């Protein structure tokens, strides 16, 4: 098959390079990239770890769509015997297929998606009812592995560099619904300002492309409702 790879990075002019790669049965896109690095060009830079869809580090653009390359079989995405692979969109490129994840995680922190404890380490752990509606809402987003697929798919991120992005906002919504979180107001403050949840245009690309079948759009809508209620009614 003919495989075109985006090359270059910070301080280097971006260009495309083509490779002829042998096709095998049950071949993944990550297999293809690894074959190129191992057999054609050892300078090709990319990132991967688990190879089984648990870490998300192998995420790349495949024929213009953000995907986990370890779980994407070539037979599903090959177009006219050709494949195009590039680094994740909406992030700076370190080199070749390796994107710089710092802006993604900086926004995750800025969204205040961290636990604000209700008890100290010396106190007993607070019990949580798994059947409670808030717990079920929180549990709906805990399988996010921060692969940045949704961030790369988001056109709002592409047009607004201040936008926190779907992964960070989903995390904020998860923590907001955690019964053991003591500062929900801090979360709403973080997500209601410039680049927060109200910057979302509700296009739904985040939910459409999430490999874990999560629904960041619903989480963002939840934050919009919560921040709006607080603004008009003083709801916490």
MIDO-696773 format. One record per residue: x, y, z negated of N, C-alpha, C in turn. Coordinates in steps of 0.2 Angstrom, whole numbers, plus 5000, padded with zeros to 4 digits. Layout:
# residues N
XYZXYZXYZ...
END
This chain:
# residues 236
500449945000500050005000500450065000500250125002500550185002500350224996500850244992500750274986501150344986500750394985501050464984501050484977501650504975501750524968501950604967501650634963501750704961502450704958502950744960503650744957503750824955504250824950504450894948504150904941504250974939504050984932504251054931504351074924504551134922505251154925505251214928505851234931506051204938505651154940505751114946505151124951505351134957504751144962504451074963503751084963503351024963503251004970503350934971503250904978502950834978502850814983502550744983503050694987503050634984503450584987503050514988503150484994502850424995503250364995502950314993503250244992502850194995503150144998502750085000502850034994502250014991502249974986501849904987502149844986501849784987501149784983500649754986500049744983499949674980499749674974499649604971498849604968498649544967498049534964497949554957497449584955497349614948497849664946498049704950498649754949498249824947498549844941498349914939498749964942498450034941498850084943499550094939499550074933500150084929500650024931500349974933500849924937501149954943500849994947501050024953501650074951501450114946501950164944502550134941502450084937503050044934503450014939503149984945503549954950503950004954503750064955504050124958504750134954504550144947505150164943505650114942505450044942505949994941506249974948505949984954506149954960506350004965506050064965506150114970506550174968506350204962506650264960506650264952507250254949507250254942507250314938507250374942507150434939506450464938505950424941505250434940505050434932504750494930504550494923503850494922503650454917502950444916502950414908502350414906502250394899501750334898501850284894501450234892501650204886501250164883501450124877501050054876500450054875500049994873499949944879499749984885499549944891498849914890498449924885497849884884497249934882497350004884496850054882496650064875497250064871497150084864497450154862498050174866498450234864498250294869498050284875497850334879498450374882499050354881499650384883499750384890499550334894499650324901499150364905498750404903498250444907498550484912498350484918498550524924497950534928498150574933497650594939497750534944497150504946497250444951496750464956496950484962496550504968496050564965496350604961496050664959495550654953495550604950495150584944495550564938495450594932495850574926495650504924496150464923496050394921496550364917496350314913496950274909497150234915497850234916498050194922498150124920498250104914498250034912497649994912497050034913496449994913496150014920496450044924496150054931496450014936496049964939496349914944496349954951496849944954497049974961496449954965496149894965495549884970494949924969494949964963494350004962494450074965495050094965495250164967495550174974495850114977496250124983495750154989496050204992495650234998496050225004495750185009496050175015496850155014496950105009497550075008498050125005497850185002498250234999498050254992498550274989498450294982498850354980498550404977498850464975498850474967499450484964499550484957499850544955499550584950499850644947499750654940500050704937500050714930499350744928499150734922498450764920498450834921497850854924497650924925497550964919497651024919497451074914498051074908498551044910499151034905499751054908500251084905500951094908501251024910501651024915502050964916502750964914502950914910503650904908504050884914503850834917504250804923503750754926503650754932503350704936502650694934502550634931501850614928501750624921502250654918502150664910501950734909501350744906501150804904501250824897501350894896501550914889500850914885500750884880500150874876500150924871500650964870500651014864500051064864499851094870499251134870498651104868498551034870497950994868497950984861498450974858498450954850498451024846498751074849498651144846497951164845497551154850496851164850496451124846496651064845496351014841496451034833496951064832497151094825496751154824496651204830496351264829495651254828495351194830494651184829494451164822494951164818494851144811494551074810494751034814494450964814494850924809494950944803495350914798494850904792495050854788494650844782494750894776494250914774494250964768493950924762494350894758494150844753493650874747493250834745492750854740493050834733493450784733493750754727494550754727494850754722495550744721495850674722496450664722496750594723496550554716496550594711496450564704495650534703495250564707494550544707494350484711493850444709493650384713493350414720493450364725493250384732492550394732492250444735491550454736491250404741490750364738490350324743490050354748489950324754489650354760489150304762488550324763487950284766488050274774488250214776488350204783487750214787487150214784486450214788486250294788486550334784486350404784486450434791485950474793485950504800486650544801486850584796487450624797488050574798488050514794488650474795488650434802488050424804487950394811488150444817488050504815488250554820489050564820489250564814490050564813490350504817490050444815490350384818490350384826489950424829489850414836490450444839490850484836491450514839492150494836492150444832492750424828493250384833492950354838493350314843493850354847493750424847494250464851494950444850495350434855496050424854496450474857496150534858496550594860496950584866496650554871497050534877497050594882496650644881496550704885496250694892495850644893495550634899494950684899494550694894494050744894494350814895494850824892495150894893495450904900495650854903495850864910495350864915494750834913494150834918493750894917493850934912493450994910493651054915493151084919493251144923493251204919492951204913492951264908493651274906494051214904494751224902495151254908494951234914495351254920495251324921494651354919494551424920494651464914494651444908494751474902495251444898495851474898496451444894496351444886495851484884495751494877495251444875494851414879494351364877494651304873494351284868494651234863494651164867494151154871494151094874493651034871493450994875492950944872493250894867493850874867494050834862494150864855494450924855494450964849493750974846493350994850492651014847492250954845492350894848492050834846492350814839492950824838493250804832492950854826492950914828492650964823491950944821491550924826490850894825490850834821491250794822491350734818491450744810491950794809492150814802491550854799491250894803490650934801490150884798490050824801489450784799489750734793490350734791490650694786490350714779490050674776489750694769490350714764490950684765491450694761491850764763491650804767491950864769491650924765492150964762491951014758491851084761492151094767492151164770491851164777491251154777490951154784490951224787490951274782490951344785491551354789492151324786492751344790492751314797492451254797492351224804491951264809491351284806490951334810491251394812491651424807492051484809492551474815492851414815493451394819493151384826492551354827492251344833491751394836491651444832491151494835491451554838492151564837492451614840492651614847493151654849493351654856493651584858493351564864493551494866493251434862492751454858492451404855491851364858491451334855490951294858490451324863490351394861489851434866490251444872490851434873491151444880491051384885490751324882490551264886490051284891490051264897489551274902489151214903489251164898488751104898488751064905489351064908489351024915489350954914489650934908489650854906490150814909490750844912491250804915491650764909491650794903491950764897491650694896490950694896490650634894490650584900490650614906490650574912491250534913491850564911492450524912492750494906492450504900492750474894492850394895493450374894493550294895493250254889493150294884492850254878492050264877491750294882491050304883490850344877491250394875490950444870490650494873490350544869489850594872490050664869490650684871490850754869490350804870489950804875489550854877488950864871488750804869488250804864488550834857489150824856489450854850489550924851489750954857489751024858489051054857488551024860487851054859487651054851487851004848487751004840488051064837488751074839489051134836488751204838488451204844488151264846487451274842487151224841486551224836486751244829487251214827487451234820487651304819488051324824488351394823487751444824487251424829486751474830486251474824486151424821485751424815486051464809486651454808487051494803486951564805487051584811487051654813486351684811485851654813485151684812484851664805485051614802484651594796485151584790485851594791486251584786486351514784486251464788486251394787486951374786487151334782487851304780487951244784
END
